[in-house]
Amino acid sequence: KFLPLNRELLEEQGYCYPDFGYRFPGIGVNRNAHFMVYHKMCGPEEEAEIRKSEDERFYEGLDKIKELANTYPNIILSDENIWNGYWKRKNFWSVLKDALTERGIDLKVIVYLRRQDQLIESYWSQQVRETMQKSFQDYVNSDSYNYFKLDYYNQLEKIAAVVGKENIIVRVYEKQQYEGNGNTLISDFLKVLGLELDDRYESADIVANTSLHGSYLEVKRILNKMDCFRSKMNWAVKYLRTAQSETENKFGVIKTKYFTYEQQKAFLGKYNEGNTAVAREYMNREDGVLFRDEIEKFNDEGKVYSSEELVLICGRMIELQNEDMEKKLDDLKAKLDETKKSLEYARRSLVRRIAGKIYHSVFKNNKSKTEQ
């Protein structure tokens, strides 16, 4: 959101974040590189035609990049699905690099890595907010998270084999590791580009994808068993967010943890060796420490939400829905009153016009008879 919001200022400094005009169902318009990895699910009878269309769009987009390169020395592309979904295009990195080289463009890859346990907790909560019914423990035990390329070192090595290790910039998605003016994710990214965050930039503080957590997320998970709640955005999400924010405003934000402490340590242990290699080989850290946030031990590990707690949240949701309906009803009544007034005014105006025409007609007839 920050990049398109500050498109003109970035372009003045030689960095273009283009909107190619491509739109995909369920994908935010600001993900401008999604055309490179979009893969539509289809039946065998459509396969050849669909893949041909995707290939045409892929190279069309790269041609647009070539045109932009005549004006801008740096072009930024971004899409979260490149990391996990690039395999859907055969030999993605080789094809991309060769195609860009043919167009006289150099390729550099900027990667932000999030600690594996936090990524999985975040993704599970996002899926529950949409359609998932599995508890976190069932989700982890079923290895449903294997979609993610969590062996960061192995993934980076595959990319480096094509683009060169010197062309990969690795950053860490942790607040304490952000650099630049303000030590934020944005200031860190701008520093990677060689720019500095200052007052000229417009802020993108609005959170468009507010998370649910704790008992509020648990309510949504249970509701997902009903068909009417199994959609990415439904009325339950709206009211759960409102109810959650009310609680946070009153008591402050309470962190929620879904891994148990021991489970979390064991989970991260699977990636220790690779994370150490990433820190040393890609970030030149002799200590081999990639993530610096401590693994916290919470008092409410394995918390079971009480029926009372969940019912009260549902009650507040119903209350919020009723308040919305009452407001909508009041708005409709107000619009109806305005419409009635408009109709009455129109009626009176019409009566006056008709009366005036009748008067002039009678007046003309009487005048004509008098003259005769």
C-alpha positions in Angstrom: 0.0 0.0 0.0 2.9 2.3 0.8 4.5 2.0 -2.7 1.5 3.0 -4.8 0.5 5.7 -2.3 3.9 7.3 -2.9 4.3 6.4 -6.6 5.0 9.9 -7.8 7.6 10.7 -5.2 9.4 7.4 -5.8 9.4 8.0 -9.5 11.1 11.4 -9.0 13.9 9.5 -7.3 14.2 6.9 -10.1 12.0 4.1 -8.6 8.9 3.0 -10.5 6.2 0.8 -8.9 4.0 0.2 -11.9 0.3 -0.8 -12.1 0.2 -3.0 -15.2 -3.6 -3.0 -15.2 -3.9 -6.8 -14.5 -6.6 -7.8 -12.1 -7.1 -11.2 -10.4 -10.0 -12.5 -8.3 -9.3 -12.3 -4.6 -5.9 -10.6 -5.2 -5.2 -7.0 -4.0 -4.6 -4.5 -6.8 -1.3 -3.4 -5.3 0.3 -6.8 -5.8 1.8 -5.7 -9.2 3.9 -8.8 -9.8 1.1 -11.4 -9.4 0.9 -11.7 -13.2 4.2 -13.6 -13.1 2.9 -16.4 -10.8 -0.9 -16.4 -11.4 -2.1 -20.0 -12.0 -5.8 -20.5 -12.6 -7.2 -23.9 -11.6 -9.0 -25.5 -14.5 -10.0 -28.8 -16.0 -7.9 -30.8 -18.5 -10.1 -29.6 -21.4 -9.1 -25.9 -20.6 -5.5 -26.5 -19.6 -3.7 -25.7 -22.9 -5.8 -22.6 -23.6 -5.5 -21.2 -20.0 -1.7 -21.8 -19.8 -1.2 -20.1 -23.2 -3.1 -17.1 -21.9 -1.0 -17.0 -18.7 2.2 -17.2 -20.7 1.1 -14.4 -23.1 0.3 -12.2 -20.1 3.7 -13.1 -18.5 5.7 -11.9 -21.5 3.4 -9.0 -22.1 4.1 -7.8 -18.6 7.9 -8.1 -19.1 7.6 -6.1 -22.3 5.9 -3.4 -20.4 8.8 -3.5 -17.9 11.2 -3.0 -20.8 9.3 0.1 -21.9 9.3 1.5 -18.4 13.1 0.9 -18.2 13.5 3.5 -20.9 12.3 6.1 -18.3 13.1 4.7 -14.9 16.5 3.1 -13.8 14.8 1.0 -11.1 11.5 -0.9 -11.3 10.0 -2.5 -8.2 7.8 -5.6 -8.4 6.2 -7.3 -5.4 3.9 -10.2 -4.7 3.8 -12.4 -1.6 3.1 -15.5 -3.7 6.4 -15.5 -5.5 8.1 -17.2 -2.6 5.7 -20.1 -2.3 4.0 -20.2 -5.7 6.8 -19.7 -8.2 6.9 -23.5 -8.9 3.6 -23.3 -10.7 5.6 -21.9 -13.7 8.1 -24.4 -14.9 11.7 -23.2 -14.3 10.4 -19.9 -13.0 13.6 -18.2 -12.0 15.6 -19.3 -15.1 12.7 -18.2 -17.4 12.4 -14.9 -15.6 16.1 -14.1 -15.5 16.6 -15.0 -19.2 13.6 -13.0 -20.3 14.7 -9.9 -18.4 18.3 -10.3 -19.6 17.0 -10.4 -23.2 15.3 -7.1 -22.5 18.4 -5.6 -21.1 17.3 -5.6 -17.5 19.2 -6.8 -14.4 17.4 -8.8 -11.7 17.8 -8.4 -8.0 15.7 -10.2 -5.3 14.8 -8.7 -2.0 13.4 -11.2 0.6 11.9 -10.5 4.0 12.0 -13.6 6.2 9.6 -14.1 9.1 10.4 -16.5 11.9 8.8 -19.8 10.9 6.6 -20.3 14.0 5.2 -16.8 13.8 4.5 -17.2 10.1 2.5 -20.4 10.6 0.5 -19.0 13.5 -0.3 -16.0 11.4 -1.3 -18.0 8.3 -3.5 -20.4 10.4 -5.3 -17.4 11.9 -5.8 -15.9 8.5 -7.3 -19.2 7.2 -9.6 -19.4 10.2 -10.8 -15.9 9.6 -11.8 -17.0 6.1 -12.9 -20.7 6.0 -10.8 -23.1 8.1 -12.3 -25.3 10.8 -9.2 -27.0 12.1 -7.9 -26.1 15.5 -4.3 -24.9 15.5 -3.1 -28.2 17.0 -4.9 -30.2 14.3 -3.4 -27.9 11.7 0.2 -28.3 12.9 -0.1 -32.1 13.4 -1.5 -32.6 10.0 1.5 -30.8 8.4 -1.0 -28.6 6.4 1.6 -25.9 6.5 4.0 -27.7 4.2 2.8 -25.4 1.4 5.2 -22.8 2.9 8.8 -23.0 1.9 10.0 -22.8 5.6 13.5 -24.2 4.9 14.7 -20.7 4.0 18.3 -21.6 3.3 17.3 -24.3 0.8 14.9 -21.9 -0.9 17.4 -19.1 -1.2 20.0 -21.5 -2.6 17.6 -22.5 -5.4 17.1 -18.8 -6.3 20.8 -18.0 -5.9 21.7 -20.9 -8.3 20.0 -18.8 -11.0 20.3 -15.2 -10.1 23.6 -15.3 -8.1 23.9 -15.0 -4.4 25.3 -11.5 -4.8 21.9 -10.4 -6.3 19.8 -11.5 -3.3 19.2 -9.1 -0.4 17.9 -10.8 2.7 16.1 -8.8 5.4 14.4 -10.0 8.6 10.8 -9.3 9.5 11.4 -8.3 13.1 10.8 -4.8 14.6 14.1 -4.8 16.4 16.0 -5.5 13.2 14.4 -2.7 11.1 16.8 0.0 10.0 16.4 3.4 8.5 14.7 6.6 9.7 12.1 5.4 12.2 13.1 1.7 12.4 10.0 0.5 10.6 9.4 -2.0 7.9 9.0 0.9 5.4 12.1 2.7 6.5 14.0 -0.6 6.3 12.8 -1.3 2.7 13.6 2.2 1.6 17.1 1.9 3.0 17.6 -1.2 0.9 16.7 0.9 -2.1 19.2 3.6 -1.0 16.4 6.0 0.0 15.5 7.5 3.4 12.0 7.8 4.9 11.1 11.4 5.6 8.1 13.7 5.9 7.6 13.9 2.1 6.2 10.3 2.1 2.5 9.7 2.7 1.9 7.2 5.5 0.1 3.9 5.0 -0.9 3.4 8.6 -4.4 2.1 7.8 -4.5 -1.6 8.5 -6.6 -3.2 5.8 -6.2 -6.8 7.0 -6.9 -6.6 10.8 -6.2 -9.9 12.5 -8.5 -11.8 14.8 -7.0 -13.6 17.8 -7.8 -15.5 21.0 -11.4 -16.1 21.8 -12.6 -13.9 18.9 -10.8 -16.1 16.4 -12.1 -19.2 18.2 -15.7 -18.0 17.7 -15.0 -17.6 13.9 -13.4 -21.1 13.8 -16.5 -22.7 15.3 -18.9 -20.6 13.1 -17.0 -21.9 10.1 -18.9 -25.2 10.5 -22.0 -23.3 9.2 -22.1 -22.7 5.4 -23.1 -19.1 5.7 -19.9 -18.2 7.6 -17.5 -20.0 5.2 -16.5 -17.1 3.0 -13.5 -14.8 3.0 -15.5 -11.8 4.2 -18.8 -12.1 5.9 -20.7 -10.1 8.5 -19.2 -12.2 11.4 -15.7 -10.9 10.6 -16.8 -7.3 10.7 -18.5 -7.6 14.1 -15.8 -9.7 15.6 -13.2 -7.1 14.7 -15.3 -4.4 16.2 -15.9 -6.4 19.4 -12.2 -7.3 19.7 -11.1 -3.6 19.2 -13.5 -2.6 22.0 -11.8 -5.0 24.4 -8.4 -3.9 23.3 -9.2 -0.3 23.8 -10.4 -1.1 27.3 -7.8 -3.5 28.5 -5.0 -3.2 25.9 -3.8 -5.7 23.3 -3.3 -9.2 24.8 -0.9 -11.4 22.9 -2.2 -14.8 21.9 0.1 -17.8 21.4 -1.1 -21.0 19.8 2.1 -23.1 20.0 3.0 -24.4 23.5 6.4 -23.4 24.6 8.0 -26.8 24.2 6.2 -27.4 20.9 7.4 -24.0 19.6 11.0 -24.8 20.5 10.8 -28.2 18.8 9.2 -26.7 15.7 11.9 -24.0 15.3 14.6 -26.6 16.0 13.9 -28.1 12.6 15.1 -24.9 11.0 18.0 -23.9 13.2 20.7 -25.2 10.9 19.2 -23.5 7.8 18.6 -20.2 9.6 22.2 -20.1 10.9 23.4 -20.7 7.3 21.2 -17.9 6.0 22.5 -15.5 8.7 26.2 -16.3 7.9 26.1 -16.7 4.1 23.4 -14.1 3.1 23.7 -11.5 5.9 27.4 -11.9 6.8 26.6 -12.5 10.5 29.4 -14.4 12.2 27.2 -15.3 15.2 24.8 -17.1 12.8 21.8 -15.5 14.5 19.0 -14.8 12.0 16.0 -14.1 14.3 16.6 -12.1 17.5 13.2 -12.1 19.2 13.1 -14.3 22.2 10.7 -17.3 22.4 8.2 -16.1 25.0 6.5 -18.4 27.5 2.9 -17.4 28.1 0.9 -18.2 31.2 -2.2 -19.2 29.1 -0.6 -21.9 27.0 -3.1 -24.4 25.8 -5.9 -22.1 26.9 -9.4 -23.5 26.6 -12.0 -20.9 26.0 -15.0 -21.0 28.3 -18.5 -21.3 26.9 -19.4 -18.1 28.8 -16.6 -16.2 27.1 -17.6 -17.4 23.6 -21.3 -16.8 24.1 -20.7 -13.2 25.4 -18.8 -12.5 22.2 -21.6 -13.9 20.0 -24.0 -11.8 22.1 -22.0 -8.6 21.3 -21.9 -9.6 17.6 -25.7 -9.8 17.6 -26.0 -6.5 19.5 -23.7 -4.8 16.9 -25.7 -6.2 14.1 -28.9 -4.9 15.6 -27.3 -1.5 16.1 -26.3 -1.5 12.4 -29.8 -2.5 11.3 -31.4 0.2 13.5 -29.0 2.8 12.0 -29.9 1.6 8.5 -33.6 1.7 9.3 -33.2 5.3 10.6 -31.3 6.2 7.4 -34.1 4.7 5.3 -36.8 6.5 7.3 -34.8 9.8 6.8 -34.6 9.1 3.1 -38.3 8.3 2.9 -39.1 11.5 4.7 -36.9 13.4 2.2 -38.6 11.6 -0.7 -42.1 12.4 0.7 -41.1 16.1 0.9 -39.7 16.1 -2.6 -42.9 14.4 -3.9 -45.1 16.9 -2.1 -43.1 19.8 -3.4 -43.3 18.3 -6.9 -47.0 17.7 -6.5 -47.6 21.3 -5.4 -45.4 22.6 -8.2 -47.3 20.5 -10.7 -50.7 21.7 -9.4 -49.5 25.3 -9.6 -48.4 24.8 -13.2 -51.6 23.1 -14.2 -53.7 25.8 -12.4 -51.6 28.5 -14.2 -52.3 26.9 -17.6 -56.0 26.6 -16.9 -56.1 30.2 -15.8 -54.3 31.4 -18.9 -56.6 29.3 -21.1 -59.7 30.6 -19.4 -58.4 34.1 -19.5 -57.6 33.8 -23.2 -61.1 32.4 -24.0 -62.9 35.1 -22.0 -60.8 37.8 -23.6 -61.5 36.4 -27.1 -65.3 36.3 -26.4 -65.2 39.9 -25.0 -63.5 41.1 -28.2 -66.0 39.3 -30.3 
